[in-house]
């Protein structure tokens, strides 16, 4: 955990984000694997007198997918997982009901054709790993496997997570694999998939996010586990192992994962991922320009589980214009990214899910001034180092 005080160089930008609707926010950036700046501000809840602290844990939803995608890359780098292999080579039961042709890369790139969650899922059942994967293995495809882009909003975590678990030569559970192979090596000690009892008082309550779009036809985001504040403030959800949308993390720990990627697979002298594998993470998926079947927005997505920067009018402008940028946005606006060319990595966590998600890109977005300042500081540091 970074122990610096909130950096005064970002104070005005943090205040601006609060003026634009944020309740509490925490930001960390790394440049070439080294800490660049951290800042935080606001309160843990609207009207609360408890200020945000640097070690507060935020729910970041699909930012979690970036960590899980990174873990899959590590597994592939070590020869434990072949992303071109059939899913049934690792998870034989998955071949039921016409899914036998699905490849691991289809899971990673949201082309598996089963975006639906299991019928009858509840927060308690979502936390039951065996129940989830048994039900998912029995799914029938809504789209032909490997042929359509259909964002797997929630189910993605168990699809990729179970393949990782099955491929692990040590037979560990998913959370242990994540901790051993990614979180500990990069120093992301405050990134939790299942918050232990001892850390629950650090979790910042979420607000908003319950009026987001819903896809009823395919049961993609059923009400019982909808990715909004009402459900995700439940203790059962805070302590569930959900590899696609369940992380609670500090901004620093989220940023350290992406800092390792932005630094070519290495951080603090520890090589976690080969340079070659890291560079390949920005490759587009098959059918990258095909229509998106689930999300109501166009999606520019990669072959290895990340959203990609650099696609005009599609990529999130917050991450810049670089085509070698990989990022993971979460419901409500939390986001983390790695610029593989410049070495910059940023994580932004917050608790008001309606503030950033409802804002248009540009000066009125609560993240714009923060990111502009971070880029300015990164440029200044590069000039100093030169």
N, C-alpha and C positions, 0 to 999 in steps of 0.2 A: 504494500500500500504506500502510495506517495505521501510524504509527510510535510511537504511544503505548505505554507499558508496560501490562501486564495491569492492568486497573482493580481496585483493592482492594475496591471496593464490591460486586464479584461473586465475590470469592475464596471466601467460605464456601459459596456456591451451587455453584461449580465443584467444591470439595472434596466436597460432598454428592453430586454426580453421580458422582464417582469411587467413593464409598462404595456407591452403588447399582449399580455394575457397569461404569461407563465405564472405558476404558483411557486414551484421550486425547481431548480435546475442545477445540474452539475456537468462540467465539461473538462475533458483532458485531451491534450494533443501531444504526440511524439513526433520527432523528426530524426530520421535515420537511426531509429532504435533508441534514441535518448529523449528523456522527458523534456518537453518544450514549455508547456504551460498548463496549469489547472486553475479552475475557478468555479465557484458555486455561489448560490444565493437564493433568497426567497424563503418560503416556509414549507413545512411538511404537509400542510393542509390550508385551505382558504380560511382565513380568520384565526389561524393558530399562531401562538407566540413562540413555537418551537422552530428555530431556524434550521435550514439545511446544513448538514455537516458533510465533510469530505468522505467520511466512511459510511454514509447512508447507502442503503441498497434500494435500487429502483427496479421495477418491473419493466423490461425492455422488449417483451414480446418477440417478434421475429428477428431482432438482432441476434437472438439465440441461434438462429439458423446459420449465421456466419461462423460461430464457434463449432457447431456440429459439422458444417462443410469443411472447416479446417481440419477437424479430427479425421474425417474421411480421407482427406488428402494425405495426412500423416500415415494413416493405415496403408494407403496405396503406395506411398513412398517406401515403406518398409517391406513391401511385397506381401502384406497380409490381406489386402483387398484389391481385386481387379475390377475397376469400374466398367470395363467392357464385358464382364461376365454376366451370365444370367443370374437373376436374383435367386432362383431355385437352387443354384449351386451352393448357396450359403443357407438358404431358408426354404427347404423343400415344400413345406406346407403352403407357401405363397402361390404355388402354381395352380391353385383351385380356381375354377370358374373362368377359365380363359386367360389367365395372367402369366402362363408359363413362358411366354416370349419376352417378358419384361427384363430389361437389363438394369444393372445398378446405376448406370449413367442416366437412365430414364427417371429413376427415383430422385437423384440429385437435381435434375434439371426440370422437374415438375412436368414430366411427360409420361408418367406412369398410368394415367387415365383413371385413377381412383381418388379424386379430391374429397370424397365424402368421409365423414366421421362415422363410427359405428352407431347404429340405432340404439337408443336408450342410454347413451353415455351420460354420466353425471360427473361432478368433480371427484367423487370418491372412486368411481370406476376408471376415470382418466388416470388416476394415480396408481391403478392396478396394472402394472406393465404386462403381465401375462394375459389378463383379460383383453387389453387393447390389441396386442399383436395377434391373438387368436381370432378376434373378430375381424381385424384388418386382413388377415390371410384369407379369410372366407369371402371378402368383397368381390363383387362382380364389376368389371370395368364400365365406367360411364363413357369413356372414349377409348378407342383402340390403343393399347399400350405402345408407347414410342412414336405416336403419330400426331398428337395434338398438344398444344401448350395450354395447360389448365392448372393454374396455381393451386397447389395443395396446401391451403392456408394453415390448417392445424394438423392434419394427418401426417404430413411430411416428416415430423419429428420421429414418429415411431417407425415409419418406413425405412428411413436412413439409419435410425438408431438401432433397430433390430438387426439389420445387415451388419453394422459395425460390431454389435455384440456377438453375432454368430461367427464373424470372421476373426475375432480375437483369439489368438493361439493360447491365451491364458484362461479363457472362459470367464472373464470378469463381467460384472454388471455394467450397464452403460455409464452411470455416474462415476464409477471407479476408473473406467477407461479414460473418460474425459479428464478427470483429475490427474491421473498418472501420466498421460501422454501429451496433454496440452496445457492444462491450467497450471500445474506445478512447474513445468519447464519454462513457461513464459512469465511466471510470477504473478499470474492472475488469481491471487489467493482469496479475493472477495467476489468471485464469480460462482454463484451457486445454482445448481440444478437440484432443488430440494433444500430449502433453507433449514438448517438444524434449529432445534428449540433455542439453543443458546444465542442465536443471532436474529431471532424473529423481531426483537425490539428495534433493530436497525432498518427494518423494511419500511419504506415510505409509502403511505397509502396513496393509491391512485384516485383520480377523479375523472369523470366524463368518459367518453368513448363508447357509451352504450347505444348511441344512435347511428352507428356506422352502418354501411350497407350490409344487407343480409342476402345470402343465396339459399333459398328454400328448396329449390328443385333438386339439388344434389346433397342436401344436409351437410354442407361444407362447414358451417359455423353454427351448430345447434345452440338454441338459447341457453341450455343448461351449462354450457362451457364457452359461451360467447366471449371473445377477446376484448372485453371492456372492464371498467373498474369494478362493477358490481360483483362479477364472478371472480375476478383475479385478486380482489382484496380478501377472499376467503382463505383461511389458514390452510385448508386442504389443498388449494391451488398453489399457495406459496411454497408448500412442502412437496409438491408433486415433481417427479422427474419427467419433464416435458422437453425433449431435445429440439423442438421447433419453435416454442413460444413461451417457455416457462422460466427463463433465467431471471434471477434477481442479482444485481451487480452494482458495484461502484463504477463511476465513469472511468477511473484509472484502470481497473481490471479489464473492462471491455476494450479500452484503448490499447492495452498491452498485447492482446491477441492480434489486433490489426496492425500494431506497430511491428510485431515480428514479421508479418506478411509484407508490410511496406519496406522492411529492411532486408528483403531477400531471403526470408526464412530463418533469421537469426536475431537474437536479442540478448543483451548482457553477456555476450560471449558464448551463448548456448545455441547451437544449431538445432532447430526443431524440424525444419522442412528444407529439402534441397532447393537450391536456387532454380533449378530447371522446373521442378514441380510448382514452385511458387509462381514463376513467370507464366506458367500455363493456365493459372487460375482465371485469367481474364479472357480465355477463349469463349466465343459465343456457343450456345447450345445448338443442336440440330434444329432446323426449322425456326431459327431465331426471329425471323421476320413474319412468321405465321401469326394469325390472330390469336389473342388470348381468350380462352373460353370461360373463365371464372371472374377475374377481376374486371371492374368497369373502366380500366385504364389500360393503355398499351404498356407492354412490359418488355424491357431489353434485359435478357437474362443470359447467364453463362452456363457452360457445360458442367461446372463443378460446384454449383450450389449458391452462387453469388449473383446479385444484380450487378450490372455493368454500367460504368460511366461512359460519357462521350457520344451518346446517341441523341442528336438534337430533338427536342420536344418530347422525349421519352424518359431519358435518364433524369434523376433528381438533380436540379441545378445546384443544390447545396453542396454536392460532392465535387463540383467543378466540371471542367470540360475534357479531362484526360480520358483517353480511350483505354488506358491500362489502369483504371480505377475499379476496384471491386468494393461493393458495399452491401450492407444488410439493414434495411429499414424495418422498424417495428410499428405495430398498430399504435396510433396516437402520436407518432412522430419521432420517437427515439431512433437514433441512427448511429452507425459506426462505419467507417470506411478506411481503406488503405490505398494510397496512390503508389502504385508499383514503380512509377518513373521518378517521382519527386522524393519519395521516402516519407511523406507526411501521412500520419494516421490520426484520426479524430474519433472520439466518442462523445455523444451528447445524450444525456439521460434527463428525464423530467417526469413530473407526476400529474400534470394537467393534460389529459389526452385530447382535449378539445382545442388547445391553444395552437399548436403547430399544425395539426392535421387539417384545421379549417382555414389556415392562412395561405394566401397565394404566394408564389415565389416573388422575391423582390424585397424592397426596403421594409415592407410591412410584416414580413415573416420574422418571428422571434429569434430565429437562428442566424439570419443574414449578417447582422453586424458582428456577431461573435465569430463567425467563420471568416469574414473579411479580415478581422483583426488577427486571427490565428495565421492566416496566410501572410499577412504583413510581417508578423513576428518571425515566421519561418524564413521569409526572404531576408530579413535583417540578419538572422543567425547565419544563413548561408554566406552572406557577404562578409560577416565577421570571420567565419571559418576560412574563407578564401584569402 
